[in-house]
């Protein structure tokens, strides 16, 4: 199992390495789509749809990718980061529909263990799930704009560097806000949450 320290280094180092590769022209920029393509495909497999809806979704997705590669390989490659962020958005937003429990609510409940999970925390984590889903949707729409503008460098700059910085800022600000708003509750360490996610997965 990968330790949380290595994950932190990877999370901080990947955007910097991607930015260096983008600026250095050490490799063809289009190859920087590969991590996003792989992650996007993996994420679509985890979208919480069941039965026929999931089969239909995956079928149309597969056909769309095949046709895209045949008709416009460059544009299709640029759309991979869009797919990644769209898949993340769908995963978060679909858990807001009953009888699903909001994704961040489930993570928070697992992290708190035997500690009480008050109604105010349920409302907050449900809203936070919505905000994360909307953030990934914004990333997807922004990526789509640059892809349709045929600006490969802009697509890669946002997908592999700037989006990570925005997520990091959002995460830190939310942590500080939550500590202030719920200072009357026992706080859960972010490192504890990270260890739990590495051990049990983020959708368990």
C-alpha beads as a LAMMPS data file, in Angstrom:
LAMMPS data file: protein, C-alpha beads

204 atoms
203 bonds

1 atom types
1 bond types

-500.0 500.0 xlo xhi
-500.0 500.0 ylo yhi
-500.0 500.0 zlo zhi

Masses

1 110.0

Atoms # bond

1 1 1 0.000 0.000 0.000
2 1 1 1.301 3.458 -0.932
3 1 1 1.986 5.589 2.124
4 1 1 0.245 8.925 2.615
5 1 1 3.598 10.730 2.499
6 1 1 4.302 9.441 -1.009
7 1 1 0.804 10.407 -2.088
8 1 1 1.339 13.952 -0.795
9 1 1 4.632 14.194 -2.699
10 1 1 2.959 12.876 -5.853
11 1 1 0.034 15.276 -5.483
12 1 1 2.390 18.248 -5.080
13 1 1 4.968 17.090 -7.609
14 1 1 2.755 16.077 -10.524
15 1 1 1.454 19.601 -11.324
16 1 1 4.997 20.986 -11.124
17 1 1 6.432 18.269 -13.377
18 1 1 3.557 18.692 -15.836
19 1 1 4.125 22.455 -15.940
20 1 1 7.872 21.950 -16.488
21 1 1 7.206 19.530 -19.349
22 1 1 4.739 21.975 -20.853
23 1 1 7.236 24.844 -20.708
24 1 1 10.330 22.872 -21.642
25 1 1 8.907 21.244 -24.782
26 1 1 10.840 18.147 -23.689
27 1 1 7.976 16.001 -24.989
28 1 1 5.162 16.631 -27.439
29 1 1 2.406 18.389 -25.497
30 1 1 -0.224 15.958 -26.692
31 1 1 1.379 13.172 -24.613
32 1 1 0.431 15.087 -21.481
33 1 1 -3.150 14.015 -22.133
34 1 1 -2.337 10.393 -21.302
35 1 1 -2.627 10.650 -17.476
36 1 1 -5.936 12.497 -17.823
37 1 1 -7.216 9.968 -20.363
38 1 1 -6.360 7.007 -18.123
39 1 1 -7.803 8.634 -15.012
40 1 1 -10.919 9.709 -16.883
41 1 1 -11.597 6.199 -18.155
42 1 1 -11.093 4.718 -14.670
43 1 1 -13.434 7.306 -13.164
44 1 1 -16.209 6.630 -15.656
45 1 1 -16.185 3.003 -14.521
46 1 1 -16.898 4.205 -10.991
47 1 1 -19.896 6.398 -11.861
48 1 1 -22.713 5.182 -9.570
49 1 1 -25.106 4.023 -12.287
50 1 1 -26.529 0.509 -12.294
51 1 1 -27.856 -1.845 -14.919
52 1 1 -29.040 -0.538 -18.274
53 1 1 -28.242 3.191 -17.691
54 1 1 -24.581 2.381 -17.078
55 1 1 -24.353 0.062 -20.092
56 1 1 -25.932 2.725 -22.322
57 1 1 -23.627 5.420 -20.943
58 1 1 -20.469 3.352 -21.429
59 1 1 -21.573 2.286 -24.927
60 1 1 -22.123 5.851 -26.108
61 1 1 -18.874 6.925 -24.461
62 1 1 -16.914 4.171 -26.209
63 1 1 -18.474 4.884 -29.594
64 1 1 -17.857 8.592 -29.152
65 1 1 -14.181 8.050 -28.371
66 1 1 -13.692 5.732 -31.346
67 1 1 -15.375 8.150 -33.745
68 1 1 -13.447 11.048 -32.259
69 1 1 -10.087 9.340 -32.760
70 1 1 -11.025 8.544 -36.354
71 1 1 -12.262 12.031 -37.208
72 1 1 -10.088 14.334 -35.086
73 1 1 -7.406 12.653 -32.925
74 1 1 -6.015 15.970 -31.642
75 1 1 -9.388 17.263 -30.461
76 1 1 -10.266 13.891 -28.933
77 1 1 -7.010 13.897 -26.960
78 1 1 -7.791 17.391 -25.685
79 1 1 -11.221 16.226 -24.576
80 1 1 -9.728 13.594 -22.251
81 1 1 -9.290 16.069 -19.352
82 1 1 -12.902 17.126 -19.951
83 1 1 -13.961 13.499 -19.577
84 1 1 -11.962 13.163 -16.359
85 1 1 -13.549 16.198 -14.712
86 1 1 -17.016 15.404 -16.031
87 1 1 -16.763 11.909 -14.566
88 1 1 -15.711 13.326 -11.199
89 1 1 -18.591 15.802 -11.283
90 1 1 -21.121 13.087 -12.087
91 1 1 -19.772 10.828 -9.332
92 1 1 -20.207 13.587 -6.744
93 1 1 -23.550 14.921 -7.973
94 1 1 -25.282 11.561 -8.417
95 1 1 -24.716 10.758 -4.745
96 1 1 -26.989 13.698 -3.894
97 1 1 -29.946 11.723 -5.240
98 1 1 -31.738 9.534 -2.664
99 1 1 -31.329 6.820 -1.534
100 1 1 -27.600 7.499 -2.030
101 1 1 -25.746 9.197 0.825
102 1 1 -23.733 12.235 -0.350
103 1 1 -20.156 11.200 -1.094
104 1 1 -18.474 13.550 1.380
105 1 1 -21.067 12.660 4.017
106 1 1 -20.016 9.007 3.716
107 1 1 -16.342 9.932 3.951
108 1 1 -16.970 12.162 6.978
109 1 1 -19.012 9.473 8.743
110 1 1 -16.243 6.932 8.252
111 1 1 -13.610 9.399 9.425
112 1 1 -15.520 10.259 12.616
113 1 1 -15.963 6.595 13.487
114 1 1 -17.827 6.294 16.777
115 1 1 -18.154 10.059 17.198
116 1 1 -21.638 11.517 16.846
117 1 1 -22.635 12.779 13.406
118 1 1 -25.088 15.648 14.048
119 1 1 -27.692 16.835 11.558
120 1 1 -25.846 20.124 10.983
121 1 1 -22.796 18.187 9.818
122 1 1 -24.946 16.124 7.460
123 1 1 -26.340 19.296 5.863
124 1 1 -22.848 20.775 5.581
125 1 1 -21.264 17.700 3.993
126 1 1 -24.165 17.373 1.560
127 1 1 -23.652 20.983 0.480
128 1 1 -19.897 20.421 0.247
129 1 1 -20.507 17.411 -2.024
130 1 1 -22.568 19.692 -4.270
131 1 1 -19.819 22.350 -4.350
132 1 1 -17.123 19.821 -5.279
133 1 1 -19.349 18.449 -8.017
134 1 1 -19.932 21.944 -9.400
135 1 1 -16.216 22.736 -9.222
136 1 1 -15.377 19.702 -11.353
137 1 1 -18.161 20.680 -13.754
138 1 1 -16.561 24.130 -14.117
139 1 1 -13.208 22.445 -14.820
140 1 1 -14.887 20.306 -17.494
141 1 1 -16.571 23.289 -19.169
142 1 1 -13.354 25.308 -19.072
143 1 1 -11.460 22.417 -20.639
144 1 1 -14.144 22.059 -23.306
145 1 1 -13.845 25.757 -24.166
146 1 1 -10.075 25.522 -24.713
147 1 1 -10.409 22.222 -26.561
148 1 1 -12.925 23.720 -28.986
149 1 1 -10.584 26.718 -29.336
150 1 1 -7.890 24.214 -30.413
151 1 1 -5.488 25.566 -27.787
152 1 1 -3.720 22.413 -26.652
153 1 1 -1.292 24.229 -24.348
154 1 1 -4.134 25.954 -22.499
155 1 1 -5.941 22.630 -22.086
156 1 1 -2.849 21.017 -20.591
157 1 1 -2.005 24.031 -18.423
158 1 1 -5.409 23.951 -16.757
159 1 1 -5.812 20.165 -16.655
160 1 1 -2.415 19.320 -15.182
161 1 1 -1.425 22.413 -13.182
162 1 1 -3.922 25.241 -12.611
163 1 1 -6.874 23.006 -11.731
164 1 1 -4.754 21.296 -9.074
165 1 1 -3.860 24.665 -7.559
166 1 1 -7.533 25.678 -7.462
167 1 1 -8.471 22.379 -5.785
168 1 1 -5.687 22.785 -3.214
169 1 1 -6.842 26.325 -2.406
170 1 1 -10.469 25.191 -2.145
171 1 1 -9.487 22.310 0.152
172 1 1 -7.407 24.488 2.497
173 1 1 -10.005 27.271 2.682
174 1 1 -12.768 24.758 3.354
175 1 1 -10.729 23.123 6.110
176 1 1 -10.176 26.469 7.837
177 1 1 -13.829 27.464 7.458
178 1 1 -15.022 24.117 8.853
179 1 1 -12.719 24.400 11.862
180 1 1 -14.210 27.800 12.670
181 1 1 -17.831 26.935 11.954
182 1 1 -17.795 23.614 13.837
183 1 1 -15.309 24.478 16.567
184 1 1 -17.835 23.095 19.071
185 1 1 -17.397 19.621 17.520
186 1 1 -14.455 17.253 17.744
187 1 1 -12.354 17.840 14.631
188 1 1 -11.014 15.062 12.399
189 1 1 -7.434 15.422 11.201
190 1 1 -7.069 15.752 7.390
191 1 1 -4.143 13.299 7.583
192 1 1 -6.389 10.765 9.300
193 1 1 -8.941 11.156 6.509
194 1 1 -6.216 10.697 3.897
195 1 1 -4.915 7.532 5.574
196 1 1 -8.454 6.169 5.730
197 1 1 -9.027 6.865 2.014
198 1 1 -5.760 5.172 1.096
199 1 1 -6.679 2.140 3.192
200 1 1 -10.382 1.748 2.371
201 1 1 -10.920 3.708 -0.843
202 1 1 -12.871 6.929 -1.332
203 1 1 -16.208 5.321 -2.176
204 1 1 -16.282 2.601 0.456

Bonds

1 1 1 2
2 1 2 3
3 1 3 4
4 1 4 5
5 1 5 6
6 1 6 7
7 1 7 8
8 1 8 9
9 1 9 10
10 1 10 11
11 1 11 12
12 1 12 13
13 1 13 14
14 1 14 15
15 1 15 16
16 1 16 17
17 1 17 18
18 1 18 19
19 1 19 20
20 1 20 21
21 1 21 22
22 1 22 23
23 1 23 24
24 1 24 25
25 1 25 26
26 1 26 27
27 1 27 28
28 1 28 29
29 1 29 30
30 1 30 31
31 1 31 32
32 1 32 33
33 1 33 34
34 1 34 35
35 1 35 36
36 1 36 37
37 1 37 38
38 1 38 39
39 1 39 40
40 1 40 41
41 1 41 42
42 1 42 43
43 1 43 44
44 1 44 45
45 1 45 46
46 1 46 47
47 1 47 48
48 1 48 49
49 1 49 50
50 1 50 51
51 1 51 52
52 1 52 53
53 1 53 54
54 1 54 55
55 1 55 56
56 1 56 57
57 1 57 58
58 1 58 59
59 1 59 60
60 1 60 61
61 1 61 62
62 1 62 63
63 1 63 64
64 1 64 65
65 1 65 66
66 1 66 67
67 1 67 68
68 1 68 69
69 1 69 70
70 1 70 71
71 1 71 72
72 1 72 73
73 1 73 74
74 1 74 75
75 1 75 76
76 1 76 77
77 1 77 78
78 1 78 79
79 1 79 80
80 1 80 81
81 1 81 82
82 1 82 83
83 1 83 84
84 1 84 85
85 1 85 86
86 1 86 87
87 1 87 88
88 1 88 89
89 1 89 90
90 1 90 91
91 1 91 92
92 1 92 93
93 1 93 94
94 1 94 95
95 1 95 96
96 1 96 97
97 1 97 98
98 1 98 99
99 1 99 100
100 1 100 101
101 1 101 102
102 1 102 103
103 1 103 104
104 1 104 105
105 1 105 106
106 1 106 107
107 1 107 108
108 1 108 109
109 1 109 110
110 1 110 111
111 1 111 112
112 1 112 113
113 1 113 114
114 1 114 115
115 1 115 116
116 1 116 117
117 1 117 118
118 1 118 119
119 1 119 120
120 1 120 121
121 1 121 122
122 1 122 123
123 1 123 124
124 1 124 125
125 1 125 126
126 1 126 127
127 1 127 128
128 1 128 129
129 1 129 130
130 1 130 131
131 1 131 132
132 1 132 133
133 1 133 134
134 1 134 135
135 1 135 136
136 1 136 137
137 1 137 138
138 1 138 139
139 1 139 140
140 1 140 141
141 1 141 142
142 1 142 143
143 1 143 144
144 1 144 145
145 1 145 146
146 1 146 147
147 1 147 148
148 1 148 149
149 1 149 150
150 1 150 151
151 1 151 152
152 1 152 153
153 1 153 154
154 1 154 155
155 1 155 156
156 1 156 157
157 1 157 158
158 1 158 159
159 1 159 160
160 1 160 161
161 1 161 162
162 1 162 163
163 1 163 164
164 1 164 165
165 1 165 166
166 1 166 167
167 1 167 168
168 1 168 169
169 1 169 170
170 1 170 171
171 1 171 172
172 1 172 173
173 1 173 174
174 1 174 175
175 1 175 176
176 1 176 177
177 1 177 178
178 1 178 179
179 1 179 180
180 1 180 181
181 1 181 182
182 1 182 183
183 1 183 184
184 1 184 185
185 1 185 186
186 1 186 187
187 1 187 188
188 1 188 189
189 1 189 190
190 1 190 191
191 1 191 192
192 1 192 193
193 1 193 194
194 1 194 195
195 1 195 196
196 1 196 197
197 1 197 198
198 1 198 199
199 1 199 200
200 1 200 201
201 1 201 202
202 1 202 203
203 1 203 204
